[in-house]
Amino acid sequence: MIMTMKQKELYNVIESLPEELSNKVVDYIEYLKFSCMAKAPEDLIIKDDNDLLEKLKKGMEDTNNGKVCSVEEAFEEVKEVLAN
């Protein structure tokens, strides 16, 4: 896998974080990826404060239950989105 300098920089920053924090960063990257798209999936659109709270709780539950992707998987997804 060939990475740009920015991707390498981002990778190094994420790799230096504790796993729990790096998982949160990956989740946030996923959120940014979809929120910047014209047609973000409905479950990623935050409608109000209560909706945000529920989505954060769900994300924390997913993290606690191991429903997360690796840093490498996240970079592959980001790379695919940036290529389009």
Secondary structure, DSSP 8 states (H G I E B T S, - for coil): ----HHHHHHHHHHHTS-HHHHHHHHHHHHHHHHHTSTT--GGG---SHHHHHHHHHHHHHHHHTT----HHHHHHHHHHHHH-
